[in-house]
Amino acid sequence: MNGTRLAVLAAVLCMGAATPALAEWDSIGSVHVSGGRDRDVRNFDLGGPVDAISLRAEDNTVDCHSVTATFGNGDTRQVFSGRLYENRTTSLDLPGNNRNIKRLAFNCSAGRWHDATIRIAADIGSHRDEWRRNPNFGRMWAHMFNWGSNAVNNWQYIGQESFEGRHDSESAFTGWRGRNTNAIALKPLDASARCSRVTAMFHNGRMRDLNVNNGDFMRQGQYYKIDLPGDRRNLTSLNLRCRATDARRVTIQIFTRK
């Protein structure tokens, strides 16, 4: 094997070693940032360690003088300083094996004309069992995470709607054909998404706004259950106002369960 082929092989091996494992992000909260210099402090009582933390600015670009983490052992460390560009995800640089974050303190400001929201997500990864053993998991965290429930197998696919662009767009799904159902599930197919409004129209002409993941973003490939009012099961249409959070386009699949 000549020197050129050895060099190419070495480069390929180095690239493979440097490629990180695919993260699975769970939303854990958000911080509102006003225009002009503003200091927001948000305390997180996490249910266990994390592999990584990421930040995402929405509605405006955000400049952070500092983001400081306080860890379970009492140590503090600045983990980010710089600009969070709108709709772009930035991973924090966590020190060594210190993964048990108790608090994040933000010293950040948005642009002059608009407030902003910083979405905070965690890659819990190999620590899920530790989170589940936390006494507060059922009360505080279980409703936020979708970690592969077996209930997925009970859903019946009935159609999908697509949304394009950076801003929320509306679409109406009408393929019910008088179908009676106890619950609906939405699944972002090709990107993560957020639906600012989902409205159900029933056969009797009444309309009802439905709660979708408490307004937070929905991870690509996960099912998000929507319960229907007890006395209203005969749907005629579902109006969705949604957008992709990490792409230009997202398809949201619709499922039902009797």
PEFEN-V651197 format. One record per helix or strand of 2 or more residues. SS is the DSSP state (H for helix, E for strand). FROM is the first residue (numbers start at 1). LEN is the number of residues. If there is no record, write none. Layout:
ss = {SS;SS}
from = {FROM;FROM}
len = {LEN;LEN}
//
This chain:
ss = {H;E;E;E;E;E;E;E;E;H;H;H;E;E;E;E;E;H;E;E;E}
from = {3;25;35;52;62;76;89;101;116;125;137;150;156;169;183;193;207;213;223;234;249}
len = {16;9;9;7;10;9;3;10;8;9;5;5;9;5;6;10;4;3;5;11;9}
//
